Amino acid sequence: MNDVREIRGPAEAAGKARQSANARAALVAAYREGLALAAIMVIGNADTARIVAAEPGADIALAPGEAVVRRWWCRRPFHAEHVASEAAKARRRGNAKIADAASRACVSVADAATRLAVPLQSDEELSTEAMAAIARLDDEIDKQMRAGALKSVNQGYRDYRLAAAARCEKILRYAQWMERYKERLIREIAVNLRHV
């Protein structure tokens, strides 16, 4: 006898994998938001590249044909601005050995950060750090679930359902609500890590 929750085929498996990847990406984004990191980006197209610093939570407008080539994260916005400014100056002086504008800009950012002693984290490094924190959170939630200690969380979901029903809003399934709950928790964890 088949379990109703069993994955039925490749399309459904792909959908579940996409949902899981999206949930993990949302958790990593919540972790990054909690840390309030500033970004330094190399943005380029086929011919040119520019170096941009962004405040925590800021969106950078991309021109048609542009894409983020590389992004680093920094704890303090003024450090990000300083590194981006110094990297842009160094890039204008040029490195004749590197023909590609985007590659030259990336090397300029790394060199400027080293010269200014500003620690940067790549997307990959930040994602690895976030995934470790998320794994610890998942383990703790699983441990509490097995011990029956999630009564207050379940009560929170019941309260949410009642409030949403009273407002005639669509009610999230428990799994979706729990993902949002985890996002709030991981954001709070990251906020507490800012000062460590």
C-alpha positions, 0 to 999 in steps of 0.5 A, a space after each residue: 500500500 502506497 503512502 499518500 505523501 510518497 513522491 509519485 514521479 520525476 516531475 513531483 520529485 523535481 518540484 519538491 527539490 525546487 521547494 527545498 532549494 527555495 526554502 534553503 535560499 530563503 533561510 540563507 537570505 534571512 541569515 544574511 539579513 540578520 547579520 546586516 552585511 554590506 555588499 561589494 559587487 562587480 557588475 558587468 556585461 560583455 564589454 565593461 564592469 563596474 564596482 559597486 558597494 551596497 548598504 545592507 538590504 539595498 537593491 542595485 539596479 542593473 542595466 539591460 545586459 548587466 549581471 552580478 559577476 561576483 559579490 562579497 560581503 562585509 560587516 560594515 557599510 563604510 568598509 564596503 564603500 572604502 574597498 569599492 572606492 579603492 578598487 575602482 581607483 586601482 582598476 582605472 590604473 589598470 593591470 595590463 596582464 588581465 584583459 577581461 574587465 570583470 576579472 580585472 575588477 574582481 582582482 582589484 576588489 580582492 587586492 583593495 580588501 587585502 591592502 585595507 585589511 577588510 575581511 570579506 566573505 564570498 557568497 559561497 563562504 557566507 552560504 556555508 556559514 549560514 548552512 551550518 547555523 541552519 543545520 544546528 537550528 534544524 537539529 534543535 527543532 528535531 530534538 525538541 519535536 522528539 521530546 514533545 517540547 514544541 507545544 508553544 510553537 504549535 500553539 503559535 500556529 493555532 493562534 495564527 490560523 485563528 487570526 488569519 481565519 478571522 481576517 478571511 485570509 488564506 491560511 498557510 499549511 503548517 510546513 509553510 508556516 514552519 519555514 517562515 518561523 525558521 526564517 525568523 529564528 535564523 534571522 534572530 540568531 544572525 542578529 545575535 552573532 553581529 556582536 560576537 
